[in-house]
Amino acid sequence: MNFYSLDEDLKTILKKQLDDSMFSWAEEQLTEFGRKCGEEIDERAVHTDREGQPRLIKYDQMGEDISEVWVNEGYKKTVEETYKEGIVGYIHKPIPDLNRKGNYTYSFAQGYLLSQAEPGFYCPVTLTMATAYLIEHYASEEIKNKYFPHVISTGEVELYEGATFLTERQGGSDVGANKVKAVKEKNIYRIYGEKYFASNAGMCGVAMVLARIEGAGEGTKGLSLFLVPWRKDDGKLNGVSIRRLKDKLGVRAVPSAEVEFQGAEAYLIGEADQGFYYMIEALNLSRVCNAVASIGIMRRAYLEAELYANKRTAFGQKLIQYPMIQDTLVRMRVKQETETSSVFKMVEMFDQAARFPRERSHKEQVINRLLIAIMKKETAEQSIHFSHEAIEMHGGNGFIEDFVTPRLLRDAQVLTVWEGTANILGLEVLRLLNKFKAHKLFFLDLKGVLNRISILPSEKQMVEESIHETDQFIDSVLAMTQETQTYYSKKIAKKLADLYEGAHALSRADENDRKRKVAEVFISMTFGQELPLQDPLSLKYAEDVLETADDFVNKN
């Protein structure tokens, strides 16, 4: 399959968000990259998952600790090809054909296609994006000149993949409990201690590490950010050692390790007392990447389910002809399509906030943070649900590793954990509501969107009523004790995500007749109450919403 050619909605989104010259160039690049993702990258991903997982080579023949990570040749090829496409580089440097920089929207379109084939490798890409962001925004000119060209390489210099090491054994998500220390030594620092869940270890050229300078205070305010090269200029390990690689349920392409620092040379990034806050900015970028990976898995799960339903015959007819199958597929398609376009709308705001932070208003910054939290949570949970639905559509075949569906489910499971669980994200939402009254700003924005909509009045009213009810609900929750508020945090996040997607679905309803039907179905299944003996919209509109086997062939 060519994942880009099959995705008409992605093309529509990009045509809206990119100017004509950028879209024309991107269309050509993404068509080829979508083919690679649907063919050779997908084939390599199967091999990496089943036979070619990363392996730790701890010692050389003389018993010396070399802490090397072996990866298969196919994975190396995917790494080379993907970075040469500019998935990281063209955010920060000019695209040669256009003589200007790209943006996050184009990069996330690549990530969306890549995640349909190899979401495990999108993790190192994410870490490299975060590393590039931190170096560009906060590193000294000396450090930037030495390392930045390698981190954003598209083939002209040696590539240094990135990594961000936060997690320690005693703290986990409680980063303020971190103990890894930094000792000043002339013009550098030395890092000592252990990071317990260090993804892309052994593969990265540089890692961004949180550590506590001797004498610094407790908690997150005492943490500083350091750039730590994996190797010294002479090629030897820079005081780092891999204890072991994690044996993970999924995303097996990325080596995740326990890393010990034994006096590693490190360079302070930015102000010493701002390290945690720098890393939070990078974390928000990683959360957007997480959402992009999630909608990529959702898309692949939907594609596999519908293709199978179009091919498989049971009890004398194709699966796609059964009403219960049509209902499942329509619900999947409508949710996936709406969620994908909503994520890319969020990306549009994030792109502006990340590239032009000084031009963003306080309101935009708050809404950006809120959207990232609620959409990371919602998309991650939906990726698991979609993977489950795809397995069920295949029946027993869906449980067999000859099909992609088991890998989708295994890979999706980590997306609710990476970059903050639902509980952590719920707490982030509460902070934004309490500190900035973020829901008031958010609802003001949604009402502005709804005021510009002149079709589907009943559906519009349902969303408006839900905004009013949710506003009152949140105000009631915020009047409770802090402890009681946490009980409702995930429920609030879900309500906000539904409203954001509902308003966005309605805003696209005037694009064409099909989009109007998609919006109707989405509002009905999200905000409506299904009445007994009602003619289900999912069946009424199935022929318009779903694709036939011929559609897949023609688009591919």
C-alpha positions as CSV (number, residue, x, y, z in Angstrom):
1,M,0.0,0.0,0.0
2,N,1.0,3.6,-0.5
3,F,-0.2,5.2,2.8
4,Y,-0.2,8.7,1.4
5,S,-2.0,8.0,-1.9
6,L,-4.7,6.2,0.0
7,D,-5.3,9.1,2.4
8,E,-7.4,11.8,0.6
9,D,-8.1,13.4,3.9
10,L,-4.5,14.0,4.8
11,K,-4.0,15.6,1.4
12,T,-6.9,18.0,2.1
13,I,-5.5,18.9,5.5
14,L,-2.0,19.6,4.1
15,K,-3.4,21.6,1.2
16,K,-5.1,23.9,3.8
17,Q,-2.2,24.2,6.1
18,L,0.7,24.6,3.6
19,D,1.1,27.3,1.0
20,D,1.0,26.3,-2.6
21,S,4.7,25.9,-3.3
22,M,5.3,24.0,0.0
23,F,2.3,21.7,-0.7
24,S,3.4,21.0,-4.2
25,W,6.8,20.0,-3.0
26,A,5.5,18.0,0.0
27,E,3.0,16.2,-2.2
28,E,5.8,14.7,-4.3
29,Q,7.9,13.8,-1.3
30,L,5.1,12.3,0.7
31,T,3.9,10.2,-2.2
32,E,7.3,8.5,-2.4
33,F,7.7,8.3,1.4
34,G,4.1,6.9,1.7
35,R,5.1,4.2,-0.8
36,K,8.2,3.3,1.2
37,C,6.3,3.2,4.4
38,G,3.7,0.9,2.9
39,E,6.3,-1.4,1.3
40,E,10.0,-1.7,2.3
41,I,9.8,0.1,5.7
42,D,6.8,-2.0,6.6
43,E,8.7,-5.2,5.6
44,R,11.7,-4.2,7.6
45,A,9.5,-3.4,10.6
46,V,8.1,-7.0,10.6
47,H,11.7,-8.4,10.6
48,T,12.8,-6.0,13.4
49,D,9.8,-6.9,15.6
50,R,10.1,-10.6,15.1
51,E,13.7,-11.6,14.5
52,G,15.9,-8.5,14.3
53,Q,15.4,-6.7,17.7
54,P,18.2,-4.6,19.1
55,R,20.8,-6.5,21.1
56,L,23.3,-5.3,23.7
57,I,26.9,-6.2,23.1
58,K,28.2,-5.5,26.6
59,Y,31.9,-6.6,26.3
60,D,34.5,-7.0,23.6
61,Q,36.8,-10.0,23.2
62,M,39.1,-8.7,25.8
63,G,36.4,-8.2,28.4
64,E,36.2,-4.4,28.1
65,D,32.8,-2.8,28.5
66,I,31.9,-1.4,25.1
67,S,28.1,-1.1,25.7
68,E,27.3,-1.3,21.9
69,V,23.8,-1.8,20.6
70,W,23.4,-4.0,17.6
71,V,20.6,-3.3,15.2
72,N,19.8,-5.1,11.9
73,E,20.7,-3.7,8.5
74,G,17.1,-3.1,7.5
75,Y,16.6,-0.9,10.5
76,K,19.7,1.0,9.7
77,K,18.4,1.6,6.2
78,T,15.1,2.9,7.6
79,V,17.0,5.3,9.8
80,E,19.1,6.6,6.9
81,E,16.2,7.0,4.5
82,T,13.9,8.7,7.0
83,Y,16.4,11.3,8.3
84,K,17.4,12.1,4.7
85,E,13.8,13.0,4.1
86,G,14.2,15.9,6.5
87,I,11.8,14.6,9.2
88,V,13.9,16.5,11.7
89,G,16.3,18.6,9.6
90,Y,13.9,20.6,7.5
91,I,12.2,22.0,10.6
92,H,15.4,23.9,11.3
93,K,17.2,24.4,8.0
94,P,16.2,25.3,4.4
95,I,14.8,22.7,2.1
96,P,17.2,22.9,-0.9
97,D,14.5,22.8,-3.5
98,L,12.6,25.6,-1.9
99,N,15.4,27.6,-0.3
100,R,13.5,28.0,2.9
101,K,12.8,26.1,6.1
102,G,10.0,23.6,6.4
103,N,7.8,23.3,9.4
104,Y,6.4,20.9,12.0
105,T,3.3,20.3,9.9
106,Y,5.3,18.6,7.2
107,S,7.4,16.7,9.7
108,F,4.3,15.4,11.5
109,A,2.8,14.3,8.2
110,Q,5.9,12.2,7.7
111,G,5.6,10.9,11.2
112,Y,2.0,10.0,10.7
113,L,2.9,7.9,7.6
114,L,6.0,6.4,9.3
115,S,3.9,5.3,12.4
116,Q,1.6,3.3,10.2
117,A,4.5,1.1,9.5
118,E,7.1,1.5,12.2
119,P,5.9,3.4,15.3
120,G,8.9,2.0,17.2
121,F,11.3,4.0,15.1
122,Y,9.3,7.1,15.4
123,C,10.4,7.2,19.1
124,P,14.1,7.9,18.2
125,V,12.8,10.4,15.6
126,T,10.8,12.1,18.4
127,L,13.8,12.1,20.7
128,T,16.0,13.7,18.0
129,M,13.3,16.3,17.3
130,A,13.3,17.2,21.0
131,T,17.1,17.3,21.2
132,A,17.2,19.6,18.1
133,Y,14.6,21.9,19.7
134,L,16.6,22.2,23.0
135,I,19.9,22.8,21.3
136,E,18.5,25.4,18.9
137,H,16.6,27.3,21.6
138,Y,18.9,27.1,24.7
139,A,22.5,25.9,23.9
140,S,25.4,28.2,23.7
141,E,26.8,29.2,20.3
142,E,29.8,27.0,20.9
143,I,27.7,23.9,21.6
144,K,25.3,24.7,18.9
145,N,28.0,25.0,16.3
146,K,29.6,21.7,17.3
147,Y,26.5,19.5,17.6
148,F,23.4,21.0,16.0
149,P,24.5,20.3,12.3
150,H,24.8,16.6,13.2
151,V,21.5,16.4,15.0
152,I,19.6,18.0,12.0
153,S,21.7,16.2,9.4
154,T,20.0,15.1,6.2
155,G,23.1,13.3,4.9
156,E,25.6,16.0,4.4
157,V,27.4,15.3,7.8
158,E,27.4,12.4,10.1
159,L,24.0,12.0,11.9
160,Y,23.8,12.2,15.7
161,E,20.4,10.9,16.8
162,G,19.2,12.4,20.0
163,A,17.8,11.2,23.3
164,T,16.2,12.7,26.4
165,F,17.0,10.9,29.7
166,L,14.7,11.9,32.5
167,T,13.4,8.8,34.3
168,E,15.2,7.4,37.4
169,R,14.3,4.3,39.4
170,Q,13.2,6.0,42.6
171,G,11.0,8.6,41.0
172,G,9.5,7.6,37.6
173,S,7.1,10.4,36.7
174,D,8.1,12.2,39.9
175,V,11.1,13.8,38.3
176,G,11.7,16.0,41.3
177,A,13.0,13.0,43.1
178,N,15.9,12.6,40.6
179,K,19.3,12.0,42.1
180,V,21.7,11.9,39.2
181,K,24.3,14.5,40.0
182,A,26.5,16.9,38.0
183,V,29.9,17.9,39.4
184,K,31.7,21.0,38.0
185,E,35.2,20.5,36.6
186,K,36.8,23.5,35.0
187,N,34.7,24.3,31.9
188,I,32.6,21.2,31.9
189,Y,30.6,19.0,34.2
190,R,30.8,15.3,35.1
191,I,27.6,13.3,35.4
192,Y,27.2,10.5,37.9
193,G,24.3,8.2,38.5
194,E,21.7,6.1,36.6
195,K,18.8,6.7,34.3
196,Y,16.4,3.8,34.4
197,F,14.4,4.1,31.2
198,A,16.7,5.6,28.5
199,S,15.3,5.1,25.0
200,N,17.6,5.2,22.0
201,A,20.6,4.5,24.3
202,G,23.6,3.3,22.3
203,M,22.1,4.7,19.1
204,C,22.2,8.4,20.0
205,G,25.1,10.7,19.3
206,V,24.0,13.1,22.1
207,A,21.6,12.8,25.0
208,M,19.9,15.6,26.9
209,V,20.1,14.7,30.5
210,L,18.5,16.2,33.7
211,A,20.9,16.2,36.6
212,R,21.3,18.0,39.9
213,I,24.4,20.2,40.3
214,E,26.1,19.7,43.6
215,G,24.6,22.0,46.2
216,A,21.4,22.7,44.2
217,G,18.0,22.5,45.9
218,E,15.6,19.6,46.0
219,G,12.7,19.0,43.7
220,T,12.4,20.0,40.1
221,K,13.7,23.6,40.6
222,G,17.1,22.1,41.5
223,L,17.5,20.2,38.2
224,S,19.7,21.4,35.3
225,L,19.8,20.3,31.7
226,F,23.0,18.9,30.2
227,L,24.1,17.8,26.7
228,V,26.0,14.6,27.1
229,P,27.9,13.2,24.0
230,W,27.6,9.4,23.9
231,R,31.2,9.2,22.7
232,K,34.3,11.3,23.0
233,D,36.0,12.9,20.0
234,D,38.4,9.9,19.9
235,G,35.4,7.5,19.5
236,K,35.6,6.0,23.0
237,L,32.6,5.9,25.3
238,N,32.1,9.1,27.3
239,G,31.8,7.6,30.8
240,V,28.6,5.8,30.0
241,S,27.6,2.2,30.3
242,I,24.5,0.3,29.4
243,R,23.5,-2.1,32.2
244,R,20.8,-3.9,30.2
245,L,18.2,-3.4,27.4
246,K,14.6,-3.5,28.5
247,D,12.5,-6.5,27.3
248,K,9.4,-4.6,26.1
249,L,5.9,-5.6,25.1
250,G,6.1,-3.6,21.9
251,V,7.9,-0.9,20.0
252,R,10.8,-3.3,19.9
253,A,12.7,-1.3,17.2
254,V,13.9,1.2,19.8
255,P,16.5,0.1,22.3
256,S,15.4,1.2,25.8
257,A,18.1,0.8,28.4
258,E,19.3,1.3,32.0
259,V,22.2,3.7,31.6
260,E,24.9,4.4,34.2
261,F,26.9,7.6,34.1
262,Q,30.4,7.3,35.5
263,G,31.8,10.8,35.2
264,A,30.5,11.5,31.7
265,E,31.6,14.8,30.2
266,A,28.6,17.1,30.0
267,Y,27.8,20.7,28.9
268,L,25.3,22.9,30.7
269,I,22.4,24.0,28.5
270,G,20.9,27.4,29.3
271,E,20.4,28.6,32.9
272,A,21.2,26.2,35.6
273,D,17.8,26.7,37.4
274,Q,15.7,26.3,34.3
275,G,16.6,22.7,33.3
276,F,13.2,21.2,34.2
277,Y,11.3,23.9,32.4
278,Y,13.4,23.5,29.3
279,M,12.7,19.7,29.4
280,I,8.9,20.4,29.8
281,E,9.0,22.3,26.5
282,A,10.6,19.3,24.9
283,L,8.1,17.0,26.6
284,N,5.2,18.9,25.0
285,L,6.9,18.4,21.6
286,S,7.2,14.7,22.4
287,R,3.5,14.5,23.4
288,V,2.5,15.9,20.0
289,C,4.7,13.2,18.4
290,N,2.9,10.7,20.6
291,A,-0.4,11.9,19.4
292,V,0.8,11.7,15.8
293,A,2.0,8.1,16.3
294,S,-1.4,7.3,17.8
295,I,-3.4,8.5,14.9
296,G,-0.9,6.7,12.6
297,I,-1.7,3.4,14.3
298,M,-5.4,4.3,14.3
299,R,-5.2,4.8,10.5
300,R,-3.4,1.5,9.9
301,A,-5.8,-0.4,12.1
302,Y,-8.8,1.0,10.2
303,L,-7.2,0.3,6.8
304,E,-6.5,-3.3,7.8
305,A,-10.0,-3.8,9.2
306,E,-11.7,-2.3,6.1
307,L,-9.5,-4.1,3.6
308,Y,-10.2,-7.4,5.4
309,A,-13.9,-6.8,5.5
310,N,-13.8,-6.1,1.7
311,K,-12.0,-9.4,1.0
312,R,-13.3,-11.9,3.6
313,T,-16.4,-14.0,2.8
314,A,-18.4,-15.5,5.6
315,F,-21.8,-17.2,5.5
316,G,-22.1,-16.5,1.8
317,Q,-21.3,-12.8,1.6
318,K,-18.5,-10.3,2.2
319,L,-18.1,-9.1,5.7
320,I,-18.6,-5.5,4.5
321,Q,-22.2,-6.4,3.6
322,Y,-23.2,-7.1,7.2
323,P,-24.8,-4.1,9.0
324,M,-22.8,-4.7,12.3
325,I,-19.6,-4.7,10.3
326,Q,-20.6,-1.5,8.5
327,D,-21.5,0.1,11.8
328,T,-18.0,-0.7,13.3
329,L,-16.2,0.5,10.3
330,V,-18.1,3.7,9.9
331,R,-17.5,4.5,13.6
332,M,-13.8,3.8,13.2
333,R,-13.5,5.8,10.0
334,V,-15.4,8.8,11.4
335,K,-13.5,8.9,14.7
336,Q,-10.1,8.4,12.9
337,E,-10.8,11.0,10.3
338,T,-12.1,13.6,12.8
339,E,-9.3,12.9,15.3
340,T,-6.6,13.1,12.7
341,S,-7.8,16.5,11.4
342,S,-8.1,17.7,15.0
343,V,-4.6,16.6,15.8
344,F,-3.3,18.5,12.7
345,K,-5.3,21.5,13.7
346,M,-3.5,21.3,17.1
347,V,-0.2,20.9,15.2
348,E,-0.9,24.1,13.4
349,M,-1.0,26.0,16.7
350,F,2.0,24.1,18.1
351,D,4.0,24.9,15.0
352,Q,3.5,28.6,15.5
353,A,4.2,28.4,19.3
354,A,7.4,26.4,18.8
355,R,8.9,28.4,15.9
356,F,7.7,31.9,16.9
357,P,7.2,31.7,20.7
358,R,7.5,35.5,21.3
359,E,4.7,36.2,18.9
360,R,2.2,34.0,20.8
361,S,-0.3,35.5,23.2
362,H,-0.8,34.2,26.7
363,K,-4.2,32.8,25.7
364,E,-2.6,30.9,22.7
365,Q,0.1,29.4,25.0
366,V,-2.4,28.2,27.5
367,I,-4.7,26.6,24.9
368,N,-1.7,25.0,23.2
369,R,-0.7,23.3,26.4
370,L,-4.3,22.2,27.1
371,L,-4.8,20.8,23.7
372,I,-1.5,18.8,23.8
373,A,-2.5,17.3,27.1
374,I,-6.1,16.3,26.2
375,M,-5.2,15.1,22.7
376,K,-2.2,13.1,23.7
377,K,-4.5,11.2,26.2
378,E,-7.4,10.8,23.8
379,T,-5.4,9.6,20.8
380,A,-3.3,7.1,22.8
381,E,-6.3,5.5,24.3
382,Q,-8.0,5.4,20.9
383,S,-5.0,3.7,19.2
384,I,-5.4,0.8,21.6
385,H,-9.2,0.6,21.0
386,F,-8.7,0.7,17.2
387,S,-6.0,-2.0,17.3
388,H,-8.5,-4.2,19.3
389,E,-11.3,-3.5,16.8
390,A,-9.0,-4.5,13.9
391,I,-8.1,-7.8,15.6
392,E,-11.7,-8.5,16.2
393,M,-12.6,-7.7,12.6
394,H,-10.0,-10.4,11.5
395,G,-11.3,-12.9,14.0
396,G,-8.7,-15.6,14.8
397,N,-6.5,-14.3,12.0
398,G,-6.1,-11.1,13.8
399,F,-4.4,-12.8,16.7
400,I,-1.8,-14.4,14.5
401,E,1.6,-12.7,14.0
402,D,1.4,-13.3,10.2
403,F,-0.9,-10.3,10.2
404,V,0.1,-6.8,11.4
405,T,-2.7,-6.5,13.9
406,P,-0.9,-8.1,16.9
407,R,2.0,-5.7,16.5
408,L,-0.3,-2.7,16.2
409,L,-1.8,-3.6,19.6
410,R,1.5,-4.2,21.2
411,D,3.0,-1.0,19.9
412,A,-0.1,1.0,20.8
413,Q,0.0,0.0,24.4
414,V,3.1,2.1,25.1
415,L,1.5,5.3,23.8
416,T,-0.7,5.7,26.9
417,V,2.5,5.4,29.0
418,W,5.2,7.4,27.1
419,E,5.3,11.1,27.8
420,G,2.8,10.9,30.6
421,T,0.0,8.5,31.6
422,A,-3.6,9.5,31.7
423,N,-3.2,10.3,35.4
424,I,-0.3,12.6,34.8
425,L,-2.1,14.3,31.9
426,G,-5.2,14.7,34.0
427,L,-3.1,16.5,36.7
428,E,-1.6,18.8,33.9
429,V,-5.2,19.6,32.8
430,L,-6.1,20.5,36.4
431,R,-3.1,22.7,36.8
432,L,-4.1,24.7,33.7
433,L,-7.7,25.0,34.8
434,N,-6.8,26.2,38.3
435,K,-3.9,28.5,37.4
436,F,-5.1,30.0,34.1
437,K,-8.8,29.2,34.0
438,A,-7.9,27.4,30.8
439,H,-11.4,26.1,30.2
440,K,-12.8,29.6,29.9
441,L,-10.2,30.5,27.2
442,F,-10.8,27.1,25.5
443,F,-14.6,27.5,25.5
444,L,-14.3,31.1,24.2
445,D,-12.3,29.7,21.3
446,L,-14.7,26.9,20.6
447,K,-17.7,29.3,20.6
448,G,-15.9,31.4,18.0
449,V,-15.5,28.4,15.8
450,L,-19.2,27.4,16.3
451,N,-20.4,31.0,15.5
452,R,-18.9,30.7,12.0
453,I,-20.9,27.5,11.3
454,S,-24.1,27.9,9.4
455,I,-25.1,24.3,8.7
456,L,-26.2,21.4,10.8
457,P,-28.1,23.6,13.4
458,S,-29.2,20.6,15.5
459,E,-25.7,19.2,15.8
460,K,-24.3,22.6,16.5
461,Q,-26.8,23.1,19.3
462,M,-25.8,19.7,20.8
463,V,-22.2,20.8,21.0
464,E,-23.1,24.3,22.4
465,E,-25.2,22.7,25.1
466,S,-22.4,20.3,26.0
467,I,-20.0,23.3,26.3
468,H,-22.4,24.9,28.7
469,E,-22.8,21.7,30.8
470,T,-19.1,21.0,30.8
471,D,-18.3,24.6,31.9
472,Q,-20.6,24.3,34.8
473,F,-19.3,20.8,35.6
474,I,-15.6,22.1,35.7
475,D,-16.5,25.1,37.8
476,S,-18.2,22.7,40.3
477,V,-15.1,20.4,40.4
478,L,-12.7,23.3,40.9
479,A,-14.7,24.3,44.0
480,M,-13.8,21.0,45.6
481,T,-10.7,20.0,47.5
482,Q,-7.6,19.4,45.5
483,E,-7.7,15.7,46.3
484,T,-11.3,15.4,45.1
485,Q,-10.5,17.3,41.9
486,T,-8.0,14.7,40.9
487,Y,-10.8,12.1,40.8
488,Y,-12.5,14.0,38.0
489,S,-9.4,15.0,36.1
490,K,-9.5,12.3,33.4
491,K,-13.3,12.8,33.0
492,I,-12.7,16.5,32.4
493,A,-9.9,15.8,29.9
494,K,-12.2,13.4,27.9
495,K,-15.0,15.9,27.8
496,L,-12.7,18.6,26.5
497,A,-11.3,16.4,23.8
498,D,-14.8,15.4,22.7
499,L,-15.8,19.1,22.4
500,Y,-12.6,20.0,20.6
501,E,-13.2,17.3,18.0
502,G,-16.9,18.0,17.8
503,A,-16.4,21.6,17.0
504,H,-13.7,20.7,14.5
505,A,-15.9,18.2,12.8
506,L,-18.6,20.8,12.4
507,S,-16.1,23.3,11.0
508,R,-15.3,20.9,8.2
509,A,-18.9,20.0,7.4
510,D,-19.3,22.6,4.6
511,E,-16.3,21.2,2.6
512,N,-18.5,18.6,0.8
513,D,-21.5,16.3,1.3
514,R,-19.4,13.5,2.7
515,K,-17.8,15.8,5.3
516,R,-21.3,16.9,6.4
517,K,-22.3,13.2,6.9
518,V,-19.1,12.5,8.8
519,A,-19.9,15.4,11.1
520,E,-23.4,14.2,11.6
521,V,-22.3,10.7,12.5
522,F,-19.5,12.0,14.8
523,I,-21.8,14.4,16.7
524,S,-24.5,11.7,17.0
525,M,-22.1,9.0,18.4
526,T,-20.3,11.5,20.7
527,F,-23.0,13.7,22.0
528,G,-26.3,12.2,21.0
529,Q,-28.5,9.6,22.6
530,E,-29.4,6.7,20.3
531,L,-33.1,6.0,20.4
532,P,-34.6,2.6,20.1
533,L,-35.7,1.5,16.6
534,Q,-33.9,4.6,15.2
535,D,-32.4,4.4,11.7
536,P,-28.7,4.4,12.6
537,L,-26.7,7.1,10.8
538,S,-23.7,4.8,10.6
539,L,-25.8,2.5,8.3
540,K,-27.6,5.2,6.5
541,Y,-24.3,6.8,5.4
542,A,-22.1,3.7,5.2
543,E,-21.9,3.8,1.4
544,D,-20.8,7.5,1.4
545,V,-18.3,7.3,4.3
546,L,-16.6,4.0,3.6
547,E,-14.4,2.9,0.7
548,T,-14.9,-0.1,-1.5
549,A,-12.2,-2.6,-2.6
550,D,-12.1,-0.8,-6.0
551,D,-11.5,2.6,-4.2
552,F,-8.4,1.1,-2.5
553,V,-7.1,-0.2,-5.8
554,N,-7.7,3.0,-7.7
555,K,-6.1,5.3,-5.0
556,N,-3.1,3.0,-4.5
